[in-house]
């Protein structure tokens, strides 16, 4: 462009050239001017094209921003539409669950009294079957009904049939983790707690339950809760005292309580009971209150469990008797899981049912076994257990054991549980 401008500026000088040279210069100047005009036209066209491209880009960006704004409004529009849409009423079964648990065994049983064999038989037996229904009314209130099918034992200690009982039937108000209230028949503070740490309830009842120095549920008011993310838990129950199978109106209220601590596998609990065990009825004469002290310590991990339980009772069997009496006992238990789904376990109980009135009356119980759990809902165990009572007859979860001299109960077989 600069060169062309200089050429044009030199035109006056070209006027001094010869006519022939002047004509040639004029033609060159014309050609250069044409080229300049063509170049200028192309530059103007490129500039116009760039302006149009920029305008299109700006329009596209504005359209993208508008589309993005519309997309951002979609969740609000959907939420508004869902809020305006008619809602189906929740069905009662949406907040209702059904659960079950069965204890069973295929085994051989042998009993002896004063050295004489009184029973030697066996077969298949469903010892317990629980069927429960839980319903949640809202975040505070819920309810539970659990039935219990169990053997009915006659006065001689033998099984005479099966009975259907209501083990739990309560209304619950969960006001806070630290304050839960249940009205009705519900788990008591001690025995369910001990069962949870022992872990082999389908093999045998825990110490106090096996020897009839306690029961697992009763009718009344139950208050429980936990603090510090489950580090400390407690329960207090004001109950009738006769157990869930025999609800009664009584003149006094029995009390059972527990406080426990759980920290990194270590578990420590203490509990107690005081009352007249449902015997303080109209026209009945009672002389004593039954009292019981419980303690338990255990260490529980996925690999193994080891623990011990102790109880001391006063006048537990003497509420209506003038004579006072005491009892005490302890249990040690342990299990180890050397392989996934497999465990080896054992337990030993020692009890003095009548320390004051029959001081040489003692009970020795133990069990050993190996268990396979093919699924979370099934446990199968090969078990041997033996119970021996000296100088008396003890009522246990396996019937009456003992005699004037001694008596034994032994059982071997396959024990298990199924739950859902």
C-alpha positions, 0 to 999 in steps of 0.5 A: 500500500505504501509503495502504491502511494509513493507511485501515485505521488510521483505522478507529477514527475511522470508528466515530464516523461515522453508521451510514450513513457507517460502512457505506460505509466498511466496504465500502470497507475490505473492497474495499481489503483484497481488492485488497491480498490480490490484489496480494500473491498476484500478487507472491508468484506473480511471486516464485515464477516468478522463483525457478523461472526462476533454478533452470532457468537454473542447471540449464541452466548445469550441463548445459552445463558437463557437455556441454562436459566431455564434448566435451573428452574426445572427442579423448582418446577418439578417440585412445585408440580409434585406438591400440587399433585394429589398424594396417595394415603400411606398404607398401614403396612408401609410402617409395619414389619413382621419378625420371627425366631425359632429355637429347635433341636434334634437330640437325645436326653437322659435323666437320672434320679438318685442313680436310677435312670428315669428317662432316655429318649429323644427326637425333634423339638421346637423349644420356642417360636416367637412371632412379632409385629412392629408398627411405627405410628410416627417419629415418636410413637410405635408399638409391638406385639410378640407371641411366644409358643413354648412347652407347657410343663406339668407339676412333675416337670414333664412336658404336657403340650404347647402353649401360646403366650403374649410375651410382648405387647406395648406402646412405645414413646421415644422422646429422645435417645436418653428417654424411651418409655414402654407401657405394657409387656416388654423386655426386662432390664437384665436377662435380655441384656445378658443374652445379647452378650452371651450370644447362644440363647438358642443353646440355653437360657442365661444363668438367672433365667435357667435356674428360675431366679428371674424372667425375661419380660413382664407387664408394667412401665419400662423406662430406658435410654442411652447417653454419650453415643451408647457408652452408657445405657440404662433401664428401669421397670415397674412391673407386676412381678409374676412374669409375662405369662401370668399378669396379675393385679397386686397390692405392691409394685416390683422394680427391676433396673440396670445400668451398663457401660460399653466401650470398644468391646468391653461391657460391664453391667450391674442390676437389681430386683426387689418385689414380691413376685406377683404374690402380694394379692388380695387375701394373700399373706407375704412375709418377705420381699424377694431381692436380687443383685446381678453383675456381668462383665464381658469382652466381645469382638468378632473373633472371640467373646469371654465373660462372666455373670453373677447373681445373689438373691434373698428370699426369692423362693420364700416370699410367702414363707416365714423362713428366710433364705439366700441363693447365689450363682455364677456363670463363665462363658466363652466362644471363638471363631477360628474360621468365617461362619464357624465358632467353638463355645462353652459355658459353666454354671455353679449355683447354690439355690438354698444357702441357708436352709439347705447349705449342701444343695448345689447345681453344676451345669456346663455345655460345649459345642461347635456351631456353623452359621451358613447364613445370617438367619440360621445357626446350627450347633452340635452340642453336649450339655450336662446338669447335675444337682446334689441334695435337692431338686432344682427347677430349671428351663430343662425341667426338674433336676436332682433328687434327695441324693443327686440327679443328672440331666444330659443331652447331646444333639443338633441345636439351632435357630432360624430368624427373619 
